[in-house]
């Protein structure tokens, strides 16, 4: 599930714009995308092979001196809207 730079940038921009519209005086967004692969050998033979993909977003908003942070691995628009309103 590797995402391209444009996809990640759009998600970041959407969250920043939405936070500002909802009254945040400042906001920061971190979107991360990583892939991990593990290969195990036993007695010089392939024993196990695993691959995992991780896509996550962390949003920090400020209203005056109050700070709120939340993160999720669900980057669907509906979920982002819910995270930013709560």
N, CA, C and O atoms as CSV, one atom per row, in Angstrom:
chain,resi,resn,atom,element,x,y,z
A,1,UNK,N,N,0.824,-1.180,0.000
A,1,UNK,CA,C,0.000,0.000,0.000
A,1,UNK,C,C,0.875,1.254,0.000
A,1,UNK,O,O,0.554,2.221,0.691
A,2,UNK,N,N,1.938,1.258,-0.735
A,2,UNK,CA,C,2.816,2.410,-0.790
A,2,UNK,C,C,2.100,3.543,-1.521
A,2,UNK,O,O,1.589,3.361,-2.626
A,3,UNK,N,N,2.073,4.702,-0.892
A,3,UNK,CA,C,1.406,5.865,-1.468
A,3,UNK,C,C,2.442,6.831,-2.009
A,3,UNK,O,O,3.554,6.931,-1.491
A,4,UNK,N,N,2.055,7.541,-3.062
A,4,UNK,CA,C,2.992,8.497,-3.643
A,4,UNK,C,C,2.974,9.820,-2.871
A,4,UNK,O,O,2.093,10.069,-2.048
A,5,UNK,N,N,3.951,10.641,-3.156
A,5,UNK,CA,C,4.126,11.914,-2.467
A,5,UNK,C,C,2.905,12.822,-2.624
A,5,UNK,O,O,2.516,13.506,-1.677
A,6,UNK,N,N,2.311,12.831,-3.793
A,6,UNK,CA,C,1.145,13.693,-4.034
A,6,UNK,C,C,-0.027,13.292,-3.134
A,6,UNK,O,O,-0.696,14.159,-2.571
A,7,UNK,N,N,-0.279,12.006,-2.994
A,7,UNK,CA,C,-1.356,11.509,-2.135
A,7,UNK,C,C,-1.130,11.958,-0.686
A,7,UNK,O,O,-2.051,12.448,-0.032
A,8,UNK,N,N,0.092,11.788,-0.196
A,8,UNK,CA,C,0.409,12.149,1.182
A,8,UNK,C,C,0.309,13.658,1.398
A,8,UNK,O,O,-0.163,14.107,2.443
A,9,UNK,N,N,0.749,14.434,0.422
A,9,UNK,CA,C,0.668,15.887,0.504
A,9,UNK,C,C,-0.781,16.359,0.525
A,9,UNK,O,O,-1.120,17.279,1.270
A,10,UNK,N,N,-1.636,15.741,-0.280
A,10,UNK,CA,C,-3.058,16.114,-0.296
A,10,UNK,C,C,-3.714,15.840,1.053
A,10,UNK,O,O,-4.507,16.653,1.528
A,11,UNK,N,N,-3.395,14.710,1.674
A,11,UNK,CA,C,-3.952,14.382,2.992
A,11,UNK,C,C,-3.500,15.401,4.037
A,11,UNK,O,O,-4.289,15.829,4.879
A,12,UNK,N,N,-2.233,15.784,3.978
A,12,UNK,CA,C,-1.686,16.759,4.914
A,12,UNK,C,C,-2.365,18.111,4.741
A,12,UNK,O,O,-2.789,18.724,5.721
A,13,UNK,N,N,-2.467,18.574,3.507
A,13,UNK,CA,C,-3.095,19.864,3.226
A,13,UNK,C,C,-4.555,19.882,3.648
A,13,UNK,O,O,-5.036,20.869,4.205
A,14,UNK,N,N,-5.262,18.782,3.380
A,14,UNK,CA,C,-6.675,18.697,3.758
A,14,UNK,C,C,-6.830,18.871,5.272
A,14,UNK,O,O,-7.689,19.628,5.723
A,15,UNK,N,N,-6.006,18.178,6.050
A,15,UNK,CA,C,-6.097,18.252,7.515
A,15,UNK,C,C,-5.753,19.640,8.036
A,15,UNK,O,O,-6.420,20.146,8.940
A,16,UNK,N,N,-4.720,20.260,7.476
A,16,UNK,CA,C,-4.347,21.608,7.912
A,16,UNK,C,C,-5.455,22.605,7.613
A,16,UNK,O,O,-5.793,23.427,8.465
A,17,UNK,N,N,-6.020,22.543,6.419
A,17,UNK,CA,C,-7.103,23.457,6.033
A,17,UNK,C,C,-8.334,23.246,6.906
A,17,UNK,O,O,-8.946,24.212,7.362
A,18,UNK,N,N,-8.698,21.996,7.139
A,18,UNK,CA,C,-9.879,21.672,7.944
A,18,UNK,C,C,-9.695,22.151,9.387
A,18,UNK,O,O,-10.626,22.700,9.976
A,19,UNK,N,N,-8.514,21.952,9.957
A,19,UNK,CA,C,-8.242,22.388,11.330
A,19,UNK,C,C,-8.376,23.907,11.452
A,19,UNK,O,O,-8.953,24.403,12.420
A,20,UNK,N,N,-7.855,24.633,10.492
A,20,UNK,CA,C,-7.950,26.101,10.510
A,20,UNK,C,C,-9.408,26.553,10.395
A,20,UNK,O,O,-9.830,27.477,11.090
A,21,UNK,N,N,-10.179,25.899,9.513
A,21,UNK,CA,C,-11.597,26.242,9.351
A,21,UNK,C,C,-12.400,25.978,10.620
A,21,UNK,O,O,-13.400,26.648,10.880
A,22,UNK,N,N,-11.959,24.998,11.408
A,22,UNK,CA,C,-12.652,24.650,12.643
A,22,UNK,C,C,-12.192,25.494,13.834
A,22,UNK,O,O,-12.669,25.301,14.952
A,23,UNK,N,N,-11.263,26.432,13.598
A,23,UNK,CA,C,-10.884,27.364,14.647
A,23,UNK,C,C,-9.521,27.165,15.271
A,23,UNK,O,O,-9.190,27.850,16.239
A,24,UNK,N,N,-8.733,26.269,14.761
A,24,UNK,CA,C,-7.389,26.074,15.320
A,24,UNK,C,C,-6.529,27.302,15.024
A,24,UNK,O,O,-6.525,27.822,13.908
A,25,UNK,N,N,-5.801,27.753,16.047
A,25,UNK,CA,C,-4.902,28.880,15.825
A,25,UNK,C,C,-3.609,28.423,15.148
A,25,UNK,O,O,-2.915,29.213,14.508
A,26,UNK,N,N,-3.300,27.132,15.303
A,26,UNK,CA,C,-2.143,26.544,14.637
A,26,UNK,C,C,-2.358,25.035,14.565
A,26,UNK,O,O,-3.139,24.481,15.339
A,27,UNK,N,N,-1.672,24.373,13.644
A,27,UNK,CA,C,-1.816,22.923,13.496
A,27,UNK,C,C,-0.572,22.361,12.817
A,27,UNK,O,O,0.109,23.042,12.050
A,28,UNK,N,N,-0.300,21.097,13.126
A,28,UNK,CA,C,0.772,20.393,12.431
A,28,UNK,C,C,0.273,18.988,12.100
A,28,UNK,O,O,-0.517,18.400,12.838
A,29,UNK,N,N,0.750,18.471,10.981
A,29,UNK,CA,C,0.323,17.162,10.509
A,29,UNK,C,C,1.553,16.385,10.070
A,29,UNK,O,O,2.425,16.914,9.381
A,30,UNK,N,N,1.610,15.130,10.477
A,30,UNK,CA,C,2.682,14.233,10.061
A,30,UNK,C,C,2.035,13.010,9.425
A,30,UNK,O,O,1.230,12.326,10.058
A,31,UNK,N,N,2.385,12.738,8.179
A,31,UNK,CA,C,1.901,11.540,7.497
A,31,UNK,C,C,3.113,10.653,7.257
A,31,UNK,O,O,4.123,11.094,6.708
A,32,UNK,N,N,3.000,9.400,7.673
A,32,UNK,CA,C,4.122,8.482,7.487
A,32,UNK,C,C,3.683,7.252,6.713
A,32,UNK,O,O,2.560,6.770,6.864
A,33,UNK,N,N,4.571,6.763,5.899
A,33,UNK,CA,C,4.321,5.586,5.080
A,33,UNK,C,C,5.587,4.743,5.121
A,33,UNK,O,O,6.653,5.199,4.709
A,34,UNK,N,N,5.472,3.518,5.617
A,34,UNK,CA,C,6.655,2.671,5.709
A,34,UNK,C,C,6.342,1.242,5.294
A,34,UNK,O,O,5.203,0.782,5.373
A,35,UNK,N,N,7.381,0.559,4.853
A,35,UNK,CA,C,7.284,-0.842,4.453
A,35,UNK,C,C,8.391,-1.596,5.179
A,35,UNK,O,O,9.538,-1.152,5.227
A,36,UNK,N,N,8.026,-2.739,5.741
A,36,UNK,CA,C,8.994,-3.563,6.454
A,36,UNK,C,C,8.944,-4.976,5.896
A,36,UNK,O,O,7.867,-5.535,5.690
A,37,UNK,N,N,10.109,-5.543,5.654
A,37,UNK,CA,C,10.185,-6.914,5.158
A,37,UNK,C,C,11.128,-7.719,6.043
A,37,UNK,O,O,12.215,-7.260,6.396
A,38,UNK,N,N,10.697,-8.920,6.394
A,38,UNK,CA,C,11.496,-9.823,7.210
A,38,UNK,C,C,11.579,-11.176,6.526
A,38,UNK,O,O,10.567,-11.730,6.095
A,39,UNK,N,N,12.791,-11.702,6.433
A,39,UNK,CA,C,13.002,-13.022,5.842
A,39,UNK,C,C,13.808,-13.842,6.843
A,39,UNK,O,O,14.876,-13.418,7.284
A,40,UNK,N,N,13.296,-15.015,7.198
A,40,UNK,CA,C,13.977,-15.899,8.145
A,40,UNK,C,C,14.378,-17.199,7.453
A,40,UNK,O,O,13.606,-17.796,6.702
A,41,UNK,N,N,15.601,-17.610,7.732
A,41,UNK,CA,C,16.104,-18.877,7.202
A,41,UNK,C,C,16.364,-19.826,8.362
A,41,UNK,O,O,16.764,-19.408,9.449
A,42,UNK,N,N,16.133,-21.094,8.118
A,42,UNK,CA,C,16.409,-22.134,9.109
A,42,UNK,C,C,17.066,-23.295,8.384
A,42,UNK,O,O,16.538,-23.811,7.399
A,43,UNK,N,N,18.217,-23.695,8.882
A,43,UNK,CA,C,18.993,-24.762,8.227
A,43,UNK,C,C,19.235,-24.444,6.750
A,43,UNK,O,O,19.120,-25.311,5.884
A,44,UNK,N,N,19.562,-23.213,6.494
A,44,UNK,CA,C,19.873,-22.710,5.155
A,44,UNK,C,C,18.726,-22.822,4.170
A,44,UNK,O,O,18.943,-22.848,2.959
A,45,UNK,N,N,17.492,-22.889,4.690
A,45,UNK,CA,C,16.297,-22.904,3.837
A,45,UNK,C,C,15.344,-21.818,4.316
A,45,UNK,O,O,15.265,-21.503,5.503
A,46,UNK,N,N,14.629,-21.261,3.354
A,46,UNK,CA,C,13.655,-20.233,3.686
A,46,UNK,C,C,12.619,-20.805,4.644
A,46,UNK,O,O,11.972,-21.809,4.342
A,47,UNK,N,N,12.466,-20.173,5.783
A,47,UNK,CA,C,11.524,-20.624,6.801
A,47,UNK,C,C,10.275,-19.749,6.819
A,47,UNK,O,O,9.155,-20.245,6.948
A,48,UNK,N,N,10.483,-18.445,6.689
A,48,UNK,CA,C,9.360,-17.517,6.803
A,48,UNK,C,C,9.711,-16.207,6.111
A,48,UNK,O,O,10.860,-15.767,6.131
A,49,UNK,N,N,8.708,-15.595,5.501
A,49,UNK,CA,C,8.876,-14.304,4.860
A,49,UNK,C,C,7.639,-13.455,5.150
A,49,UNK,O,O,6.512,-13.880,4.892
A,50,UNK,N,N,7.854,-12.262,5.683
A,50,UNK,CA,C,6.740,-11.366,6.023
A,50,UNK,C,C,6.989,-9.979,5.469
A,50,UNK,O,O,8.126,-9.520,5.362
A,51,UNK,N,N,5.894,-9.325,5.119
A,51,UNK,CA,C,5.953,-7.939,4.660
A,51,UNK,C,C,4.802,-7.187,5.310
A,51,UNK,O,O,3.676,-7.680,5.366
A,52,UNK,N,N,5.094,-5.999,5.794
A,52,UNK,CA,C,4.034,-5.186,6.379
A,52,UNK,C,C,4.149,-3.758,5.864
A,52,UNK,O,O,5.246,-3.226,5.693
A,53,UNK,N,N,3.003,-3.159,5.624
A,53,UNK,CA,C,2.917,-1.767,5.201
A,53,UNK,C,C,2.234,-0.982,6.313
A,53,UNK,O,O,1.295,-1.471,6.941
A,54,UNK,N,N,2.705,0.227,6.550
A,54,UNK,CA,C,2.090,1.066,7.570
A,54,UNK,C,C,1.900,2.465,7.003
A,54,UNK,O,O,2.843,3.090,6.520
A,55,UNK,N,N,0.673,2.939,7.071
A,55,UNK,CA,C,0.343,4.289,6.648
A,55,UNK,C,C,-0.410,4.922,7.800
A,55,UNK,O,O,-1.434,4.395,8.233
A,56,UNK,N,N,0.084,6.048,8.304
A,56,UNK,CA,C,-0.541,6.668,9.465
A,56,UNK,C,C,-0.450,8.189,9.374
A,56,UNK,O,O,0.389,8.745,8.667
A,57,UNK,N,N,-1.348,8.840,10.118
A,57,UNK,CA,C,-1.353,10.300,10.177
A,57,UNK,C,C,-1.443,10.722,11.639
A,57,UNK,O,O,-2.176,10.124,12.427
A,58,UNK,N,N,-0.692,11.754,11.987
A,58,UNK,CA,C,-0.748,12.347,13.323
A,58,UNK,C,C,-1.081,13.820,13.164
A,58,UNK,O,O,-0.436,14.532,12.395
A,59,UNK,N,N,-2.087,14.272,13.892
A,59,UNK,CA,C,-2.554,15.651,13.788
A,59,UNK,C,C,-2.462,16.303,15.162
A,59,UNK,O,O,-2.971,15.765,16.145
A,60,UNK,N,N,-1.819,17.454,15.227
A,60,UNK,CA,C,-1.749,18.230,16.456
A,60,UNK,C,C,-2.355,19.594,16.177
A,60,UNK,O,O,-1.950,20.282,15.240
A,61,UNK,N,N,-3.329,19.984,16.993
A,61,UNK,CA,C,-3.972,21.283,16.816
A,61,UNK,C,C,-3.811,22.105,18.091
A,61,UNK,O,O,-3.698,21.568,19.193
A,62,UNK,N,N,-3.804,23.409,17.907
A,62,UNK,CA,C,-3.692,24.349,19.014
A,62,UNK,C,C,-4.821,25.362,18.911
A,62,UNK,O,O,-5.112,25.884,17.835
A,63,UNK,N,N,-5.449,25.628,20.042
A,63,UNK,CA,C,-6.408,26.723,20.140
A,63,UNK,C,C,-5.949,27.527,21.346
A,63,UNK,O,O,-6.142,27.126,22.493
A,64,UNK,N,N,-5.341,28.666,21.061
A,64,UNK,CA,C,-4.731,29.437,22.131
A,64,UNK,C,C,-3.603,28.634,22.756
A,64,UNK,O,O,-2.662,28.241,22.066
A,65,UNK,N,N,-3.692,28.384,24.076
A,65,UNK,CA,C,-2.664,27.618,24.768
A,65,UNK,C,C,-3.051,26.154,24.922
A,65,UNK,O,O,-2.314,25.384,25.538
A,66,UNK,N,N,-4.181,25.762,24.378
A,66,UNK,CA,C,-4.627,24.368,24.475
A,66,UNK,C,C,-4.108,23.580,23.279
A,66,UNK,O,O,-4.082,24.070,22.149
A,67,UNK,N,N,-3.697,22.353,23.557
A,67,UNK,CA,C,-3.120,21.494,22.523
A,67,UNK,C,C,-3.868,20.168,22.506
A,67,UNK,O,O,-4.217,19.628,23.555
A,68,UNK,N,N,-4.108,19.652,21.311
A,68,UNK,CA,C,-4.747,18.349,21.148
A,68,UNK,C,C,-3.992,17.563,20.075
A,68,UNK,O,O,-3.639,18.103,19.027
A,69,UNK,N,N,-3.752,16.289,20.353
A,69,UNK,CA,C,-3.060,15.432,19.383
A,69,UNK,C,C,-3.839,14.142,19.198
A,69,UNK,O,O,-4.406,13.599,20.147
A,70,UNK,N,N,-3.860,13.664,17.976
A,70,UNK,CA,C,-4.545,12.412,17.658
A,70,UNK,C,C,-3.856,11.778,16.467
A,70,UNK,O,O,-3.285,12.472,15.626
A,71,UNK,N,N,-3.911,10.455,16.396
A,71,UNK,CA,C,-3.320,9.771,15.245
A,71,UNK,C,C,-4.223,8.622,14.833
A,71,UNK,O,O,-5.028,8.123,15.620
A,72,UNK,N,N,-4.067,8.213,13.568
A,72,UNK,CA,C,-4.892,7.142,13.025
A,72,UNK,C,C,-4.189,6.520,11.826
A,72,UNK,O,O,-3.366,7.153,11.165
A,73,UNK,N,N,-4.530,5.275,11.567
A,73,UNK,CA,C,-4.034,4.619,10.360
A,73,UNK,C,C,-5.120,4.600,9.284
A,73,UNK,O,O,-4.916,4.049,8.202
A,74,UNK,N,N,-6.257,5.194,9.580
A,74,UNK,CA,C,-7.360,5.278,8.631
A,74,UNK,C,C,-7.361,6.682,8.038
A,74,UNK,O,O,-7.729,7.640,8.717
A,75,UNK,N,N,-6.954,6.812,6.781
A,75,UNK,CA,C,-6.850,8.112,6.143
A,75,UNK,C,C,-8.021,8.450,5.233
A,75,UNK,O,O,-7.915,9.350,4.400
A,76,UNK,N,N,-9.132,7.745,5.380
A,76,UNK,CA,C,-10.321,8.090,4.604
A,76,UNK,C,C,-10.843,9.456,5.043
A,76,UNK,O,O,-10.755,9.811,6.218
A,77,UNK,N,N,-11.384,10.214,4.101
A,77,UNK,CA,C,-11.869,11.570,4.375
A,77,UNK,C,C,-12.859,11.586,5.537
A,77,UNK,O,O,-12.779,12.460,6.401
A,78,UNK,N,N,-13.779,10.642,5.571
A,78,UNK,CA,C,-14.786,10.601,6.627
A,78,UNK,C,C,-14.137,10.444,8.004
A,78,UNK,O,O,-14.570,11.072,8.970
A,79,UNK,N,N,-13.112,9.617,8.094
A,79,UNK,CA,C,-12.413,9.424,9.358
A,79,UNK,C,C,-11.637,10.677,9.757
A,79,UNK,O,O,-11.642,11.061,10.927
A,80,UNK,N,N,-10.976,11.312,8.801
A,80,UNK,CA,C,-10.234,12.536,9.102
A,80,UNK,C,C,-11.172,13.619,9.599
A,80,UNK,O,O,-10.835,14.356,10.526
A,81,UNK,N,N,-12.348,13.724,8.992
A,81,UNK,CA,C,-13.341,14.705,9.435
A,81,UNK,C,C,-13.753,14.443,10.873
A,81,UNK,O,O,-13.877,15.375,11.667
A,82,UNK,N,N,-13.964,13.181,11.208
A,82,UNK,CA,C,-14.354,12.805,12.573
A,82,UNK,C,C,-13.229,13.121,13.553
A,82,UNK,O,O,-13.489,13.642,14.638
A,83,UNK,N,N,-12.001,12.818,13.196
A,83,UNK,CA,C,-10.867,13.088,14.082
A,83,UNK,C,C,-10.705,14.573,14.347
A,83,UNK,O,O,-10.406,14.974,15.472
A,84,UNK,N,N,-10.896,15.382,13.336
A,84,UNK,CA,C,-10.674,16.816,13.478
A,84,UNK,C,C,-11.796,17.517,14.230
A,84,UNK,O,O,-11.563,18.572,14.820
A,85,UNK,N,N,-12.987,16.974,14.227
A,85,UNK,CA,C,-14.113,17.591,14.919
A,85,UNK,C,C,-14.084,17.237,16.397
A,85,UNK,O,O,-14.456,18.062,17.232
A,86,UNK,N,N,-13.653,16.034,16.739
A,86,UNK,CA,C,-13.706,15.576,18.131
A,86,UNK,C,C,-12.713,16.253,18.968
A,86,UNK,O,O,-12.627,15.981,20.165
